[in-house]
């Protein structure tokens, strides 16, 4: 072997050694990236998916939204994937306001719900004929014109159990036309609710909300397993604040249930006019500073 050939061989061998993958560094980099994602999801914000109709008409099945983790401080339920053990500790804790949409965790299962705060610590709350009685005063509910919800693969309009809700619009489009009321809380927070039938959860005995708890209900009042529901499918009464994992902020996008592996469907299945819809309640004029 000539000297030149030997030099070339040595150069190639040296280059191979230089190009050898440092698997330890790669694993360390991947671990740091995953840790950063986990920390962001646990302490800043995380995505959330709406799987049920309990928050109609304000949230549809298929809505994707952002949940912020910091408004009420941090606790065991803030930690993503429920990896932290349950406990009553809170860091920089704060109390949700009336009308906030929050993510309570079931008292017995590591299962996230999404509901609206309708009573705060120290409040007296009852429900009579579907209307909230807060501290002895009925929470105003004003009827508004019926609202048309989309009918698609994710929202078939069957959950109400009333076939008259499924109607054909003037342009031939099928819609789910639901009766709605605007409910206004003492701080001026107001939002739409659906209450269309008589059912057991329309009446709830007066309860005093303990310190460090809130009472939550779904906006689709006749079809929501919430604080009124004492059975295991519901939230079984007032929710401890350490079981509140965050606050719903806004919708990022919404899918109608027709998404497939075909990339074209990733766009055609998007519902129009849902992206960037805020989930914070409207505040009546004159209550902004309260």
ABEGO torsion letter per residue (X at the ends): XBAAAAAAAAAAAAAAAAABBBAAAAAAAAAAAAAAAAAAAAAABBBBBBABAAAOAABBBGBBBBBBAAAAEBBAAABBGGABBBBABBBGBBBBBBGBBBBBBBAABBBBBBBBBABBBGBBBBBBGGBBBBGGBBBBBBBBBBBBBBBBAABAGAAAGBAAABBBBAAGBBBBBBBBBBBBBAAGBBBBBBBABBBAAABBBBBBBBBGBBBBBBABAABBBBAABABAABAGEBBBAAABAEBBABBABBBAGABBABAAAAAAABBBGABGBBABBBBBBGAAAX
